[in-house]
Amino acid sequence: MTKADRALAASDPVMAGLIERLGPMSIAERRRRRGQSPDDAYGTLLRAIVGQQLSTKAARTIYERVIALFDTGVPSPQKLLAADEAALRGAGLSGRKVEYLRDLAAHVIDGELELDRLDDLSDEDVIEEVTAVRGLGRWTAEMFLMFHLGRPDVVSGGDLGIRRAVQVAYGLDDMPSTDEVVARAEAWRPYRTLACVYLWESLSAAPVE
């Protein structure tokens, strides 16, 4: 059991039970299960837009089709802005997602989204920077913090999976609100990201009889 596991178990008996039942989990393992993402921030956000409201399989297929339109792989912001809209839509993107991708590219080119300095910003400042791009909401920014920047103390209170997992794990009659999840997560500091990993995993792992 890692230091983080021990701290979570000591802070919350329900979390202790999840850790005992599920065994060691990690942010890296969860990232692997979510599917391989680009290593750079721009590519990660591009893929996030492509994959919105799609199954993992469909998102991967459309992302690969989009990338195949460009000889260099993930297109630079300049190439993305210059790309033919019909070709992008032919790869499976909706007109709205094409708009979102172009807004991302424009923010990077204009310097409104300074990707190289995101590592130096606080979590809330990163969320503010990311959500300034059309089509990128708080949930996407939180996933970016967790799985791209590797921030250890992020909780995605609005994530439906987290809310459902909290309801089940804590035996609640109703699904908790975002604010209720955030309040409960105070006990998990400074390892709220790992706590979320355990909660997500608890939904797919069958309880031990």
N, C-alpha and C positions, 0 to 999 in steps of 0.2 A: 504494500500500500504506500502510495506516494505521500509527500507532505501535504499536498492539496487534498488528497482523499481523506487523510486523517483529520484535517481541519474541517472539511465538510461534514464528516461523520460526527465529529464532536459538537458541531454547531446545530445539528438538526437530526433527531432520531429517524425521521422518515428518509432523509438523504442517506443516513447510515445504512438503513435497510436496503435501499436501492444499490448502494455500492457493494454490499455483501451479496446481493442476489445476482447482479450483473457482472461482477468482477471488474478488474481494472479497465477504465476507458480513458481516452485521451482526445484532445482537440484534433490532433493529426489523424487519428483513426476516423473520426467523424468526417473530416475533410475528405479523406479517401473514399468514404462511402457516398459522399455527395457527388463524387465524380471529379476527375482531374480538371483543374482550372488553370488558366494562364498564370505565369509567375509574376507578371507585371500588373500594376494597379489599373492601368487603362484597359488592358485586355480582360481583366477580371470584371470590371464594370460593364464593358461591352457585352461580355457573355451573360451577365446578369440581366441586361435588358432583353437580349435575345430569348432567354429562358423564362421570362415572366409568364405566369399562368399556363405553363406547359408541364407535362410530365417530364421526368428526367430523360426518358428515351427520346421523346419528341424534341426536347430542347437540344440534346446532343446532335440529333440528325440535322436540324435546321442550322445550328451553329456551324457544323461542318460544311454544309452547303454554302453558307455565307462566306466562310473562310476560303473555300475553294474558288470563289470569284476573283481572288487576289493571288498573284504569283508569290507574294512575300509572306503568306500566312495572315496573321492578324493584321488588318490594314492600318496604316498610320491614320491619324485624324485627317490629314490632308487628302489621302486617298479615299477615305470614307466619304468625305464631303463631295468629292468629285465623282463618286460612283453613280452609275445609272440607277435611278429609282426602280425602274421596271425590272432590272436584273436582281436587285435586292428583294423585291416582292416576289419575284419568280423563285427565289431560294426559300421562300416560306414566311417572310416577314410581313406583318401587317403594315399598312400605311402609317399607323400611329407609332409602331416600333421604329420604322425608318426615321420618323421625325425625332424620336428620342435618341437614336444613335447619332444623328447629325447634331443634336443639341449637345451631347457629350463631346463630340469632336470639336465643336465650336468653343465650348468652355475650356478645353485643353489648349487649343490654339491661341485663344485670347488671353490665356493666363488666369482666367477666373477660377479654374480648378488646377491648383499647383500640386500635381501628383507627387512630386519629389519631396514635398515637405509634409505630407500627411503623417508620416511617422513621428514628426515632432509635435503634432497637435494633440490636444486632449480628445477624449472620446466624443464629447459633445461638439467640439469644433469640427471633428471629422464628419460627424453626422450632418452638421450645418453645411459643410462644403459639398458633400455628396448629394444631399437632397436639393441643392440649388439647381441640379440638372433635372430637366423634365423627365419624368418616368422613373426616377430613382427616389423611392420613399424611405421612410425611417427603417422599415424591416430590412431592405436591401443594405442600407448603411450599417445596420447592426451585424448582418451576416458578413459584410466586408471587414468590419472591425474584428469579428471573431476569427474568421477563417483566412483572411488575407493578411491583416496586420498582426494577427495572433494576440490580440488584447485579452488578458486573462479574466477581466472583471466586468464583463458585459452581460446584461440580461435582456432578452427580447420578450418583454412582457406582452406584446401584442401578437406574438406568434401563436397560431391556433394549436399547433402541436404541443407547445409548452403549456398553454392554458389547459388543454385536455389532460395532459400528463399530470399537472398539479391537481386537477380535479380528482383523477383516479388515485394517485398516490396518497393524497391527504383525505380521501373519503368524503369529498364535498358533494353536497346535493346538486349544486349548480356549477357551471363552468365559471371560474373566477374572471373578473375583469382585468384589464391590463394593469390598472393601478393596484389591484389586490395582489397580482403576481409580483409586481415590483416591490411592494411592501414586504411580502413574504421573503423575497430574495435578499433582503438586507442581512438575514442570518448567514447567507452564503458568502458574503464578502470575505476576502478579496478574490474568490474563485467562482464567481457567478457564471462565467463561461463554461467551466467544467460541469457545474451543476446542471446547466441547460443540456449539455451532452448526455448526462445520465437520464434526464427527464425524457429527451427524445428517444433514447434507446429503450426506455421502459415501455414505450408504446408498442414496440415491435418484438420485444422479448417476452416469451410466455413465462408467467410466474412459476416458481418452483413449488410443487405441491408438498 
